[in-house]
Amino acid sequence: MASRLGDTIFALVHLGLLLAIVVYAAVLLFRGEFARGGLIFAVLAVYYVLILHKAVRREIARKRGSRRT
């Protein structure tokens, strides 16, 4: 049980940090700092594609499979 709780806490902290970075980039874009805000969004997009996309698709498939049983 501790491992699941630790995984959940890690995921929530990670999600919170990602959302904070997105908000920061949006604020930069709103203030007119297009180069810096755009760079942050571009790096986040590359991070999602290279790191997170495969795991997200696998988790969606796992949830759909467990719902059918």
N, C-alpha and C positions, 0 to 999 in steps of 0.2 A: 504493500500500500504506500509506503514512503516513496518508492520510486515513481509511482504515478503522481503523487502530490508534488514531488520535485520537478517532474516533467511539466506539470501544469503550471507551476510557478515560473519555471524557465520560459515557457511559451508565452505566458502573459507579460512577463517583463520584456521579452523580445518584441512582442506585438506593440507594447507601449512605446518602446524606443523607436520602432519603425514609424509609428503614427506621429511621434514627436518630430522626427526628421522630415516627414511629409509636411507637417504644419509649418515647420521652419522654412522649408523650401517654398511653400506657398506664400508665406509672409515676405520672403525675399523677392519673389516675383511681383507681389502686390506693391512693394516699395520701389520697384523699377530695377532691381538688380537681376536682370534677365540672365546674364552669363552664369552667375553663381547659382541661382535658383534652378536654371535649366540643367546645369552640370549635376546638381544633387539629384534631380529627378532622373536624369540619364543614368547615373550610377545606381540608383535604386532599381530602375528598370532592368539593367544588366544583372544586378544581384538577384532579382526575382527570377529572371529567365535561367541563369546559370545555377542557382542554389535552390530556390524555393519551389519552382514550378513542378518539378518531378515529384517532390514530396506532397505538394498540394493535390496533384492529380491522383496520386496513390491513395491519399486519405479520403478523397471524394469517392473513389471506387470502393474502398473498404467500407465506408458508411453506407453506400448503396447496397453492397453485398450483405451487410449485417441487417439491413432493414427488410430484406426479402425473406430472411430465415426466421 
